[in-house]
Amino acid sequence: MPRIHQFALTIRRFLTLTCVILLGGVAALGHDAPHKNSRKPKSREELRQWLENMVWHHRFELDEIRTATGLTSAEVEKALAEFQIEKGQAPERPKDAPLLVLPYPGGRHPRIGFLDGAVDPQRETKVSVFTPWDPASYVVADVPEAIWSNLGLTYLAHTHVPTIWSKSGVDLEVMEWSRSSDSSLVLERKLPNGISFRTRVVAGTDAVRMTMSLTNGTREPLSDLRVQNCVMLKGAPEFAEQTNDNKVFRSPYVAARSKRGDRWVITAWDPCHRPWGNAPCPCLHSDPKFPDCPPGETKLMRGWLSFYVGTDVEAEFDRIDATGWRTTKEWPAAFPKK
């Protein structure tokens, strides 16, 4: 064989072997590579809490845990064995316990469809509210999913369209829900221009009450303060048909009916700007709007999420109204039984 052909063959074999090695390495890396939004727990106690959240309640598979935590399969399996965490072993909750509300761990997309409208969803604005009749069934409330102002799209909890920050090349810090001494979940974020917002989620035996406040730390008045709050139904299959035919809209109330017809998910925000539902997701919206906010002032809105068993959802709306939730400034962490 001519020397030039031998050299070419040697080079071809070398390149082929190199490609095989590289591709194998990429495949191996891809199997356990951290996801863009994965967040490694900062302590053993935090790791244990997230694993209990993901395995006991959200019933995550191994790949979903890896995606949420950024840990390798071996690290996850070791931790699960060490903490003795297995599916189906969650402690039994008292019958008079408040509705179970947990930070959503990420790692599993909370939508069924319209995924291009929620790329890389961030977990820090999302909480899971579990249904009272099925410990494996939950809805995900994104509070807030988005905030607009006269400045433009001021906050967005996923990647879809540019915000005033992404247009400027500014990355917002990663945050988490904090649990207050009264067991409520609180998220506070201060944006680079001085605008800040705070969401508080309080679980009761009959409903989940929420407040959202916005403080104008800029030197100019803020207007057109529209907020998008989303309740995603993927985790509660009996409500997860991709249609709006099973939904009722009576501002500020928005409700989804189960397939069997006598169970409902109800949400509301006051003051409500736009009640609607996105069928492909599927999800519920009772989108509120803050009043115009002068510099240095704070505005407050109130929200509600509950479950109802029955067929007269309009009467249930009236009953909820009679609780006075729209005018209560703040709520304690516990509520009377129904």
N, C-alpha and C positions, 0 to 999 in steps of 0.2 A: 504494500500500500504506500503511495507517495507520502512523503513526510508532511506535506501541507494538509493532506486528508486526515492523517493521524492526529495532527494538532487540532484540526477542526472538530474531529470526533471527541477528543479529550475535552475540549472547551464545552461542547454540547452536553456531554455527560456531567461535567462539573456544574453547568448551569441548571440542568435538570435536577441533580441532587440538591443543589442550593434551594431551588424552588420548593421541592418536597419538604425540606427541613423548615423553611420559612412558613410555608402554608400550614404545616403541622403545628408550628409554634403559634401562629395566629389563631388556629382553631382551638388549641388548648387555652390560649389567652382569652378568646371570646367566650369560652364556657364559663369562666369565673371572673371575667373582666368587670370592674365596677361600672354601674350605670351612671349616666350623667347626674342624676338626682339622688344617687345612693348616699347614705349618711351613716358612717360608722359610729356606733355608740361610744361615748366618751368614758364610760366606766363599766365595771361588771354589773353594778346595780341597774344602770340604764339598759345594758344588753339584756338582762333578765326581764325587765319590764317590757321591752319591745318584743321579745320572743313570746312572752305570755300574751301580749296584745295580738301578735300575728298568728300564733298557733292556736291558742285556746279560743279566741273570739273570731278573728277573721279567717281562720282555718287555711292559712297560706301553705302552699307547697314549697319545696326546697328552693326552686329557682326564684320564686317570688320573694322569699326571705333574702336570698343573695342579692337580688335586684334592689331591695329596700335598704339593706345594711352595707353593701359593698364587701361583705365577708366572703371567703371562699366556701365551697361546699364542706370541706373538712372542718373549717372553723365553726360553721353553723352546726354541723352534726356533733362536734365535740361539746359545744355550749349546751345544746339541747339535752345531751346525755348528762352533763354535769349538773344542770338545773332540774333534771327530770321533768322536762316539759314535753307533753304529748297531746295530740288532739283528743278531745273528748274527756279531758281531765280537769276542766275549769271548775273551780269551787262553785258549789250551788249557791245561788243568790237568794236572799230572803224574799218572801212573797211580797212584802211591803217595801222593797228596795226601790229607789228611784230608777227611771229608765237608764239603761246602760249607755253612756256616752264616752267614747274613747277617741284620742287623736288618731286620725287616719295615717297608717304607717307608710303609704306609698308602696311601690313594688308591684302593684296591680292597678291597671288603669281603671278609674271609677266609671268610665263610660263604656257602652256597647258600641255605639256608632258616633259619627261626626268626630272621629279621632284627629283629623287634620285641623280641627278647631280647638284642640287642646293638646298640643305637643309638649312633652316633658312636664306634666302637671306637678306642681310643688305641693308638698303635704302640709305646709305650715298653716294654711287657712282652712284645712279640711278636718271635719270631725265625723265619726261614724255614730249614728244613733240606731240602736238595735231594737227590733220590734218586740213588743211584750209577749208575743205568742210563739216566737221561734228564735232561740239564741243564736242560730246561724244566719239569720236574715237581718240586714241592716241597710239604711240609706246613708249617703254621704252628703253632708251639708258643706258647701264651699262658701265661707263667710269671712271676707268677701272674695268673690271670683274676680271682680273688676271694679275699679272706681274711675269715673270720668270727672273732669272739671273743665272750666273755661281754658285751662292750660293744655287740654288734650287728654289722652288716655294716661291717667296718673298712676295706676297700679293694675297689674294683671298677674294672676296666680298660675299662669302657664305660658307657653309660647304659642302665639297665634298671629297677632298683628303687633307692629311696633308700638312701644310706649314712649313717653317723653324721656325715659331713662335709657332704653335701648337705642334710641335715635342719637343720644349723646354719648353712647359707649360706656354708660355707667351700670355696673352690676350691683344689684341690691344684695345685702347680706342674707345669708341663710338663717332662718329663725325656727323656733319650735313653740308649741303651746306650753304654757306653764300652768301648773295646778295650784290654785290658791289654797290657803289654810281652810277655806270653807268648801273645798272640793270642786269649785267651779273651774272651768278652763278659761284661760285668758291669753290673748295674743295682742301685743302692743308693737307697732312698727312706726318708726320715725323716718320719713323720706328725706333725701338729701336737701330738699328745698325748704324744710321746716314743717311741712304738713305731716301730721301724725294721725293714726287711727288706732282704735282699741276695740276689740271684740271680746265679749264675755258670754260664755255658754253655761247655763245652769240647768241641771237635770232635776226634774221633779217626778213624782209618781204618776202624774197625769199628763205632763208635757215637758218639753224643753223650752225654756225661755231664753232669749238672747237680747243683748244690747250691743249697739255699735255706735261709737262716738268718733267724731272727727274734729281735730283742733287745727286751726289755721295759724301756723307759726311763721307765715310769710308777712310781707309788708303791704300786700295788696288784697282786696276782697276776693273771695272765691265764689263762683257761681256755677250753675249747671252741674251740681254735685250728684250725678246719677250713680247708683250702685247696682251691680249685678250679683245677686245671691242665688246660688244654685243648689237644688236638692236632687242628687243623682240616684236613680232607682235600680241600677244594675245589680246591686247586692241583695235586693229583695225581689226574687224572680216573679212572685205573684203580681207585682206591679210593673214589671219591666217590659211589657209589650211596647214596641216602637210605634206608638200611635198616640194621638191626643183624643181619641174617641172615648177613652176611659178616664178622662179628666174633666173636672168642673172648675170654672173660673168665676168667682164672685169677689171682686176686689174688697179687701186685701187678701182674701182666701183663695188658695189654689189647692186642689185635692186630686189624688189619683186613686182609682177604684181597683181592687184586686180582681183577678179572673173569676173568683167565686162570687163576687158582687157585693159582699157585705163587710169588707175590710177596706180601710182608707188610710192614706198618708195625707196629712194636712199641714200646710205651712202658710205663713203670712208675715208681712213686715208692714210697719206703719211709721211714716206715711208711704203708702204704696204708689209707685209711679206707673208700673206696668205689670199686670198679671199675665203669664203666658207659660207655654210648655214647649220644649224642643223634643219632638217625637223621636228623631234618630238616636238621641243620647241614651235613653230617654231621661227627662228631668223636669222638675217643677221650678217656676220662678214667680216670686212675689217681689219684684224689684223695687226698692225704695229710692227716695231722693232726699238728700239732706237739704234743709233750707240754705239760702245763701249765707256765707259765713265771713264776717268781717275779720280783719287781722286780730289775733289774740283771743278770739272767741272759740267756744266748743259747742257743737251741735250733737244731739242724741237721737237715735232711732231705736225702736223696739221690734223684736221678732219672736215668732212662735213656731213650734213644730210639735205635732202630736199624732197619735194613732186613734182610730175610731172603728168600733165594730157596730154595724147597723146599716140601715138602708136610707135613712133620712139625713143626708149629709148637710142639707140646708139648715135643718134644725140644730145640727151640731155646730154649724157656724154661729148661730144665734147664741147657743150655750157658751161657746168660747168667748164671744163678745161680752157676755154678762160677767165674765171673770174680771173684767177691767184691765186686762193685760196691756191695752194700748196706752194707759195713763200712769201705770206704775213706774216710778223712776228707776228703782233697782229692786232685785229680788233676792230673798235669802236663798241659801243653798238647799233647803229642804222645803217641801210643800205637803199639805195634808193629803190623805188618801182621797181617791175619787168619791 
